[in-house]
């Protein structure tokens, strides 16, 4: 085995966005850092690829929009990266009393949105309830988001600081399903609200994991707005790689950690490519289950992944039965078969081992906001991408027959979408030279195989609330949510406390935890 004799201040394991963020913060603070990435490319879940060889279209294969990435991290690291706002928040088609219509919610409340609620519910009461609820959420986001880049507070401390006792109870103490049923009366509206509590999380509306998921989806960057990454997720990775190397981070690709030893003197790792690296500390920007395995410890139990992702390239946008302009319908988040009762039925079907029918799903069109991921030729021809997410599709449904189950899930997703389309989606999918259509599906098992997400869980493990239960949990230490039971090992990925989705927060906090003891 080749030995690497240089002693580093820190080893960072994992070259996704969190690993690159952590490594850059440490290097900019004067630490010597080596980053080890198992694959032959960076980015992890945030890569952009050309999934269809016949077409020059770069899609974010695994992840999608950006909400949680704080402006502070962008500014601290000097990242040249932009996200673009969307004028439409969501569109939800529905059949009611023989009519085809849809609930259109603009990013900023307007008369068209008010009329859309009025047509659906017959009055202005539901629209008023919506504005009141999301007004409270916006204020919570403004107050809570900055604390995600600070040492952890206890529940009592954070509750007092936020000074929103009613909303604290609704989000932190009472199941979100109960809150939604109390605040809203229309089944479709209730479902639109519930969606943010279920993305990637296989639970019912009355499980507190749904509350945690809801919270992380709606507090991002102090606004909660889901924004389109200009140039795709690959643009973020390219910039993170640039600032990391400029700061002096030493990077090793195809360096999967095969062994890890920790002692009072520091940490030593060996890679399957024959390298050995020694450092004072190690930041693990991959799933905590993998770290536990390397340490010979029991793996933390958690929910399995529950998200089907389908990438599509279209020759044009399909027309809808409701008659709404598809440029409006797909500009925001498009919800299909996601009423509150449909979600409940789908959860119980999946819990019982059956792939839901109809399959709840949501999607959006990146290219309506940012066409730069397409070549000029495709833009001129009117091509678009469509990114679809199927909910309540837990990994267990794919175990017995991974490819067969994925084909069935894809077919049910298409059927769920086509229910509201005048043009079946197959009629506008770009044709490939081999006779196939430009559509690619990724199941939870694919996410585990391709990018090492345990059972396809996009959060790595069960989400925590962004606070400590009490002072006893903290003791006399300042905690960042990255610490483990070993003082030389830190969690820097989505499985850290306050890890969540694509945010860089876990990478930042792991770096801060290490620097705090220096």
C-alpha positions as CSV (number, residue, x, y, z in Angstrom):
1,X,0.0,0.0,0.0
2,X,1.2,3.5,-0.9
3,X,1.5,5.8,2.1
4,X,0.7,9.5,2.0
5,X,3.0,11.0,4.6
6,X,1.6,14.5,4.7
7,X,-0.3,15.4,7.9
8,X,-3.4,17.4,7.1
9,X,-5.5,19.5,9.4
10,X,-8.7,17.9,8.0
11,X,-9.8,15.2,5.7
12,X,-13.2,15.8,4.0
13,X,-14.9,12.6,2.7
14,X,-17.4,13.3,-0.1
15,X,-17.3,15.7,-3.0
16,X,-20.9,16.7,-3.1
17,X,-22.0,20.3,-2.4
18,X,-21.6,19.9,1.4
19,X,-18.2,18.4,1.2
20,X,-17.0,21.2,-1.1
21,X,-18.5,23.9,1.1
22,X,-16.9,22.4,4.3
23,X,-13.5,22.0,2.6
24,X,-13.5,25.6,1.3
25,X,-14.4,27.1,4.6
26,X,-11.6,25.3,6.3
27,X,-9.0,26.1,3.6
28,X,-10.0,29.8,3.7
29,X,-9.4,29.7,7.4
30,X,-5.8,28.5,6.8
31,X,-6.3,24.8,7.3
32,X,-4.7,22.2,5.2
33,X,-7.4,20.0,3.7
34,X,-7.7,17.0,1.4
35,X,-11.0,16.0,-0.1
36,X,-11.7,12.4,-1.0
37,X,-14.4,11.6,-3.5
38,X,-15.3,8.0,-4.3
39,X,-16.6,8.6,-7.8
40,X,-14.8,10.0,-10.9
41,X,-16.8,13.3,-10.7
42,X,-17.9,15.8,-8.2
43,X,-21.4,16.9,-7.2
44,X,-23.1,13.8,-5.8
45,X,-26.8,14.5,-6.0
46,X,-26.2,17.9,-7.5
47,X,-24.7,16.9,-10.8
48,X,-25.9,17.9,-14.3
49,X,-25.8,15.4,-17.1
50,X,-26.8,14.8,-20.7
51,X,-29.2,11.9,-20.1
52,X,-30.2,11.7,-23.8
53,X,-27.2,11.3,-26.1
54,X,-29.1,12.6,-29.1
55,X,-29.8,15.9,-27.6
56,X,-27.6,18.7,-26.1
57,X,-29.7,19.2,-23.0
58,X,-28.1,19.1,-19.5
59,X,-30.5,18.2,-16.8
60,X,-30.1,18.1,-13.0
61,X,-30.4,14.3,-12.8
62,X,-31.1,13.8,-9.1
63,X,-31.9,17.2,-7.5
64,X,-34.0,20.0,-8.7
65,X,-34.7,23.5,-7.3
66,X,-32.8,25.6,-4.7
67,X,-34.4,26.9,-1.6
68,X,-32.2,26.4,1.4
69,X,-28.8,27.6,0.1
70,X,-28.1,30.7,2.2
71,X,-26.9,33.9,0.6
72,X,-24.4,34.0,3.4
73,X,-22.6,30.9,2.1
74,X,-22.6,32.2,-1.5
75,X,-21.1,35.5,-0.3
76,X,-18.6,33.9,2.2
77,X,-17.1,31.6,-0.4
78,X,-17.3,34.0,-3.4
79,X,-19.5,31.7,-5.4
80,X,-20.6,33.1,-8.8
81,X,-24.0,31.4,-8.8
82,X,-27.4,32.8,-9.5
83,X,-30.9,31.4,-8.8
84,X,-33.9,32.7,-10.7
85,X,-37.3,33.4,-9.2
86,X,-40.6,32.0,-10.6
87,X,-43.7,34.1,-11.2
88,X,-45.9,31.1,-10.5
89,X,-45.8,29.2,-7.3
90,X,-48.0,26.2,-8.3
91,X,-50.8,25.0,-10.5
92,X,-53.1,22.1,-9.5
93,X,-55.6,20.8,-12.1
94,X,-58.8,19.3,-11.0
95,X,-62.1,17.8,-12.2
96,X,-65.1,19.1,-10.4
97,X,-68.8,19.0,-11.4
98,X,-68.0,18.0,-14.9
99,X,-65.6,20.9,-15.3
100,X,-61.8,21.0,-16.0
101,X,-60.1,23.8,-14.1
102,X,-57.0,24.4,-11.9
103,X,-55.9,26.2,-8.9
104,X,-53.3,28.7,-10.0
105,X,-51.2,30.3,-7.2
106,X,-48.9,33.2,-8.2
107,X,-45.6,33.8,-6.4
108,X,-47.1,37.1,-5.2
109,X,-50.8,37.1,-4.4
110,X,-52.8,38.7,-7.2
111,X,-56.4,38.9,-8.4
112,X,-55.9,35.9,-10.7
113,X,-54.9,33.8,-7.7
114,X,-57.9,35.1,-5.7
115,X,-60.2,34.3,-8.6
116,X,-58.7,30.8,-8.9
117,X,-59.4,30.1,-5.2
118,X,-62.9,31.5,-5.6
119,X,-63.7,29.2,-8.6
120,X,-62.5,26.2,-6.7
121,X,-64.2,26.9,-3.3
122,X,-67.1,29.2,-4.1
123,X,-66.0,31.9,-1.7
124,X,-63.0,34.0,-0.5
125,X,-62.6,32.2,2.8
126,X,-60.1,29.6,1.7
127,X,-58.0,32.2,-0.1
128,X,-57.9,34.3,3.1
129,X,-56.9,31.3,5.1
130,X,-54.1,30.6,2.7
131,X,-52.8,34.2,2.9
132,X,-52.9,34.2,6.7
133,X,-51.1,30.8,7.0
134,X,-48.4,31.5,4.5
135,X,-47.9,35.0,5.9
136,X,-47.1,33.5,9.2
137,X,-44.8,31.0,7.5
138,X,-42.9,33.8,5.8
139,X,-42.3,35.6,9.0
140,X,-41.1,32.3,10.6
141,X,-38.7,31.8,7.7
142,X,-37.3,35.3,8.1
143,X,-36.6,34.8,11.8
144,X,-35.6,31.1,11.7
145,X,-33.3,30.9,8.7
146,X,-30.4,32.8,10.1
147,X,-30.2,30.5,13.1
148,X,-29.4,27.5,10.8
149,X,-25.8,28.9,10.4
150,X,-25.4,29.5,14.2
151,X,-24.7,27.1,17.1
152,X,-27.8,25.1,18.0
153,X,-30.2,26.6,20.5
154,X,-32.6,24.6,22.7
155,X,-36.3,24.4,21.9
156,X,-37.1,26.9,24.7
157,X,-34.4,29.3,23.6
158,X,-35.5,29.3,20.0
159,X,-39.2,29.4,20.8
160,X,-38.6,32.6,22.9
161,X,-36.4,34.1,20.2
162,X,-38.9,33.5,17.4
163,X,-41.7,34.9,19.4
164,X,-44.4,33.1,17.3
165,X,-46.0,30.8,19.9
166,X,-49.0,29.9,17.9
167,X,-47.1,28.9,14.8
168,X,-44.5,27.2,17.0
169,X,-47.2,24.9,18.4
170,X,-48.6,24.2,14.9
171,X,-45.3,23.3,13.3
172,X,-43.2,21.9,16.2
173,X,-45.8,20.3,18.6
174,X,-48.9,19.3,16.6
175,X,-49.0,16.9,13.6
176,X,-49.1,19.0,10.4
177,X,-52.1,17.0,9.2
178,X,-54.1,18.2,12.1
179,X,-53.1,21.7,11.5
180,X,-54.0,21.6,7.8
181,X,-57.4,20.1,8.5
182,X,-58.1,22.8,11.1
183,X,-56.9,25.7,8.9
184,X,-58.3,24.7,5.5
185,X,-61.6,23.2,4.4
186,X,-61.1,22.3,0.7
187,X,-59.5,18.9,-0.1
188,X,-57.5,20.2,-3.0
189,X,-56.1,23.2,-1.1
190,X,-55.3,20.9,1.8
191,X,-53.3,18.6,-0.5
192,X,-51.3,21.5,-2.0
193,X,-50.3,22.6,1.5
194,X,-49.4,19.0,2.5
195,X,-47.2,18.4,-0.5
196,X,-44.2,20.1,1.1
197,X,-44.5,17.8,4.1
198,X,-44.1,14.6,2.1
199,X,-41.5,15.1,-0.6
200,X,-39.0,12.2,-0.1
201,X,-40.6,11.3,3.2
202,X,-42.8,8.1,3.5
203,X,-45.1,9.0,6.4
204,X,-48.7,10.0,6.9
205,X,-49.8,13.5,7.4
206,X,-50.1,12.9,11.1
207,X,-46.5,11.8,11.7
208,X,-44.1,14.4,13.1
209,X,-41.6,13.6,10.4
210,X,-43.9,15.3,8.1
211,X,-43.7,18.4,10.2
212,X,-39.9,18.4,9.9
213,X,-40.0,17.9,6.2
214,X,-42.6,20.8,5.9
215,X,-40.4,23.1,7.9
216,X,-37.3,22.6,5.8
217,X,-39.2,23.0,2.6
218,X,-40.6,26.4,3.6
219,X,-37.9,28.3,5.6
220,X,-35.1,28.4,3.0
221,X,-32.8,31.4,2.9
222,X,-35.3,33.4,4.9
223,X,-37.9,33.5,2.2
224,X,-38.8,29.9,1.5
225,X,-38.9,30.5,-2.2
226,X,-37.9,27.6,-4.4
227,X,-35.7,29.1,-7.1
228,X,-34.3,27.8,-10.4
229,X,-30.5,27.3,-10.5
230,X,-29.3,29.2,-13.5
231,X,-27.3,26.7,-15.7
232,X,-28.6,23.8,-13.7
233,X,-27.2,22.2,-10.5
234,X,-24.0,21.5,-12.4
235,X,-23.4,25.3,-12.4
236,X,-23.3,25.2,-8.6
237,X,-20.9,22.3,-8.5
238,X,-18.6,23.9,-11.0
239,X,-18.4,27.1,-8.8
240,X,-17.9,25.1,-5.6
241,X,-15.1,23.2,-7.2
242,X,-13.5,26.5,-8.4
243,X,-13.5,28.1,-5.0
244,X,-12.3,25.0,-3.3
245,X,-9.3,24.6,-5.5
246,X,-8.6,28.3,-5.4
247,X,-8.6,28.2,-1.6
248,X,-6.0,25.4,-1.7
249,X,-8.1,22.3,-1.1
250,X,-6.3,19.1,-2.4
251,X,-8.7,16.9,-4.2
252,X,-8.6,13.2,-4.9
253,X,-11.1,11.5,-7.2
254,X,-11.8,7.8,-7.3
255,X,-10.8,7.6,-3.7
256,X,-13.4,5.6,-1.8
257,X,-12.7,5.3,1.9
258,X,-12.2,1.6,2.7
259,X,-10.9,1.9,6.3
260,X,-11.0,4.5,9.0
261,X,-9.1,4.6,12.3
262,X,-9.5,7.3,15.0
263,X,-7.4,7.7,18.1
264,X,-6.6,10.6,20.5
265,X,-3.9,11.6,18.1
266,X,-6.1,12.0,15.1
267,X,-7.6,10.2,12.2
268,X,-6.2,7.9,9.5
269,X,-8.1,6.7,6.4
270,X,-7.2,4.2,3.6
271,X,-8.8,4.3,0.2
272,X,-9.6,1.4,-2.1
273,X,-7.2,3.0,-4.6
274,X,-4.3,2.4,-2.2
275,X,-3.9,5.9,-0.7
276,X,-3.5,6.6,3.0
277,X,-4.2,9.9,4.6
278,X,-3.6,11.2,8.1
279,X,-5.2,14.3,9.7
280,X,-6.2,15.8,13.0
281,X,-9.9,15.7,12.1
282,X,-12.3,14.2,9.6
283,X,-15.5,15.7,8.2
284,X,-17.8,13.1,6.7
285,X,-20.0,14.6,3.9
286,X,-21.8,11.4,3.1
287,X,-24.5,9.4,4.8
288,X,-24.0,8.7,8.5
289,X,-24.9,5.0,7.8
290,X,-21.7,4.7,5.8
291,X,-19.6,6.3,8.6
292,X,-21.1,3.9,11.1
293,X,-20.2,0.9,8.8
294,X,-16.6,2.2,8.5
295,X,-16.4,2.4,12.3
296,X,-17.9,-1.0,12.9
297,X,-20.9,0.6,14.6
298,X,-24.6,-0.2,14.2
299,X,-26.1,1.8,11.4
300,X,-28.8,4.4,12.5
301,X,-32.2,3.2,11.5
302,X,-34.3,5.6,9.5
303,X,-37.1,5.9,7.0
304,X,-36.4,4.6,3.5
305,X,-36.4,6.8,0.5
306,X,-39.8,7.5,-1.1
307,X,-39.3,9.5,-4.3
308,X,-39.5,8.5,-7.9
309,X,-37.7,11.0,-10.2
310,X,-38.4,11.2,-13.9
311,X,-36.5,13.5,-16.3
312,X,-38.0,14.3,-19.7
313,X,-37.1,16.3,-22.8
314,X,-40.1,17.6,-24.7
315,X,-40.5,18.9,-28.3
316,X,-43.1,21.3,-26.9
317,X,-45.2,21.7,-23.8
318,X,-48.5,19.7,-23.8
319,X,-51.8,21.4,-23.8
320,X,-54.1,21.0,-20.8
321,X,-57.8,20.0,-20.7
322,X,-58.4,23.0,-18.5
323,X,-57.3,25.3,-21.3
324,X,-54.7,27.1,-19.1
325,X,-51.6,28.3,-20.9
326,X,-49.0,25.5,-20.3
327,X,-46.4,28.1,-19.9
328,X,-48.3,29.1,-16.7
329,X,-49.2,25.6,-15.6
330,X,-45.6,24.3,-15.7
331,X,-43.8,27.4,-14.7
332,X,-44.2,26.7,-11.0
333,X,-44.8,23.4,-9.3
334,X,-47.5,21.3,-11.1
335,X,-49.5,19.1,-8.8
336,X,-51.3,16.0,-10.1
337,X,-53.6,13.8,-7.9
338,X,-52.3,15.4,-4.7
339,X,-55.5,16.2,-2.8
340,X,-55.4,15.5,0.9
341,X,-57.6,12.4,0.6
342,X,-55.6,11.2,-2.4
343,X,-52.4,11.5,-0.4
344,X,-53.9,9.5,2.4
345,X,-55.1,6.8,0.1
346,X,-51.7,6.6,-1.7
347,X,-49.9,6.3,1.7
348,X,-52.0,3.4,2.8
349,X,-51.7,1.7,-0.6
350,X,-47.9,2.0,-0.4
351,X,-47.8,1.0,3.2
352,X,-49.7,-2.2,2.3
353,X,-47.1,-3.0,-0.4
354,X,-49.0,-1.7,-3.5
355,X,-47.8,1.1,-5.8
356,X,-50.3,3.9,-5.5
357,X,-53.0,4.4,-8.2
358,X,-53.4,7.2,-9.0
359,X,-49.8,8.2,-8.2
360,X,-49.5,11.6,-6.6
361,X,-46.9,13.6,-8.4
362,X,-45.5,17.1,-8.9
363,X,-43.3,18.5,-11.6
364,X,-41.9,21.7,-13.0
365,X,-40.3,23.0,-16.2
366,X,-36.7,24.3,-15.7
367,X,-36.4,25.8,-19.1
368,X,-39.4,28.1,-18.8
369,X,-37.3,30.1,-16.3
370,X,-33.8,29.2,-17.5
371,X,-33.4,27.9,-21.0
372,X,-29.6,28.0,-20.8
373,X,-29.5,24.2,-20.1
374,X,-30.5,23.6,-23.7
375,X,-28.4,24.3,-26.8
376,X,-29.4,27.3,-28.9
377,X,-30.8,24.9,-31.6
378,X,-33.1,23.2,-29.1
379,X,-34.3,26.5,-27.7
380,X,-35.0,27.7,-31.3
381,X,-37.1,24.6,-31.9
382,X,-39.2,25.1,-28.8
383,X,-37.9,22.2,-26.7
384,X,-38.4,22.1,-23.0
385,X,-37.4,19.9,-20.1
386,X,-39.9,18.5,-17.6
387,X,-38.9,17.1,-14.2
388,X,-41.4,14.9,-12.4
389,X,-41.4,13.6,-8.8
390,X,-43.7,10.7,-7.7
391,X,-44.6,10.6,-4.0
392,X,-45.3,7.7,-1.7
393,X,-43.1,5.4,-3.7
394,X,-40.9,3.8,-0.9
395,X,-37.9,1.7,-1.7
396,X,-39.6,-1.5,-0.5
397,X,-41.9,-1.4,-3.5
398,X,-38.9,-1.9,-5.8
399,X,-37.0,-4.6,-4.0
400,X,-38.6,-7.7,-5.6
401,X,-38.3,-6.5,-9.2
402,X,-36.4,-3.2,-9.4
403,X,-36.7,-2.6,-13.2
404,X,-40.2,-4.0,-13.5
405,X,-41.4,-1.9,-10.6
406,X,-39.7,1.2,-12.0
407,X,-41.4,0.6,-15.4
408,X,-44.8,0.2,-13.6
409,X,-44.2,3.4,-11.5
410,X,-43.2,5.3,-14.6
411,X,-46.4,4.1,-16.4
412,X,-48.5,5.2,-13.4
413,X,-46.8,8.5,-13.3
414,X,-47.6,9.1,-17.0
415,X,-51.2,8.0,-16.5
416,X,-51.5,10.4,-13.5
417,X,-50.2,13.3,-15.6
418,X,-52.2,12.4,-18.7
419,X,-55.4,12.6,-16.7
420,X,-55.2,16.4,-17.1
421,X,-53.5,16.7,-20.5
422,X,-55.2,17.3,-23.8
423,X,-51.9,16.1,-25.4
424,X,-50.7,12.8,-23.9
425,X,-47.2,13.4,-22.7
426,X,-45.9,10.6,-24.9
427,X,-47.0,12.7,-27.9
428,X,-44.5,15.5,-27.1
429,X,-41.6,13.5,-25.7
430,X,-38.5,14.0,-27.9
431,X,-37.8,10.9,-30.1
432,X,-34.4,9.3,-30.0
433,X,-32.6,7.6,-32.9
434,X,-32.9,4.2,-31.4
435,X,-36.7,4.5,-31.4
436,X,-37.0,5.3,-27.7
437,X,-38.4,8.5,-26.2
438,X,-36.4,11.0,-24.1
439,X,-37.6,9.9,-20.7
440,X,-35.5,8.6,-17.8
441,X,-36.7,7.3,-14.5
442,X,-34.8,7.0,-11.2
443,X,-36.2,4.9,-8.3
444,X,-35.1,5.0,-4.7
445,X,-32.9,2.0,-5.4
446,X,-31.3,3.8,-8.3
447,X,-30.4,6.7,-5.9
448,X,-28.8,4.2,-3.6
449,X,-26.9,2.5,-6.4
450,X,-25.8,5.7,-8.2
451,X,-25.1,8.2,-5.4
452,X,-25.1,6.0,-2.3
453,X,-28.2,7.4,-0.7
454,X,-29.3,4.8,1.9
455,X,-32.4,3.2,0.6
456,X,-32.7,6.2,-1.7
457,X,-33.4,8.6,1.3
458,X,-32.6,12.1,-0.1
459,X,-32.1,13.3,3.5
460,X,-29.8,10.3,4.4
461,X,-31.8,9.7,7.6
462,X,-34.8,10.9,9.5
463,X,-34.9,14.7,9.8
464,X,-34.4,16.5,13.1
465,X,-36.0,19.7,14.1
466,X,-33.3,22.5,14.0
467,X,-33.0,22.8,17.7
468,X,-31.9,20.8,20.8
469,X,-34.5,19.2,23.0
470,X,-33.1,20.7,26.2
471,X,-30.0,21.9,28.0
472,X,-29.1,18.4,29.0
473,X,-28.6,17.4,25.4
474,X,-26.1,20.3,25.0
475,X,-24.4,20.0,28.3
476,X,-21.6,22.6,28.7
477,X,-20.6,22.5,25.0
478,X,-21.5,24.6,22.1
479,X,-23.0,22.4,19.4
480,X,-23.4,22.8,15.7
481,X,-25.2,19.6,14.9
482,X,-22.1,18.1,13.2
483,X,-20.6,16.5,16.3
484,X,-20.4,12.7,16.8
485,X,-19.3,10.7,19.9
486,X,-15.7,10.9,18.6
487,X,-14.1,14.4,19.0
488,X,-12.2,13.9,15.7
489,X,-15.2,13.0,13.5
490,X,-17.9,15.4,12.2
491,X,-21.0,14.9,10.1
492,X,-21.0,17.3,7.2
493,X,-23.7,15.9,4.9
494,X,-27.5,15.9,4.7
495,X,-27.6,13.5,7.7
496,X,-26.2,16.0,10.1
497,X,-28.6,18.0,12.3
498,X,-29.9,20.8,10.1
499,X,-28.7,18.9,7.0
500,X,-31.8,18.5,5.0
501,X,-31.7,19.1,1.2
502,X,-29.4,21.1,-1.1
503,X,-28.2,23.8,1.2
504,X,-24.5,23.7,2.1
505,X,-25.6,24.3,5.7
506,X,-24.3,21.0,7.0
507,X,-20.9,21.7,5.3
508,X,-20.8,25.1,6.8
509,X,-21.7,24.0,10.3
510,X,-19.2,21.1,10.3
511,X,-16.5,23.5,9.4
512,X,-17.5,25.9,12.1
513,X,-17.6,23.1,14.7
514,X,-14.1,22.1,13.8
515,X,-12.8,25.7,13.8
516,X,-14.5,26.4,17.1
517,X,-12.2,24.0,18.9
518,X,-9.0,25.2,17.2
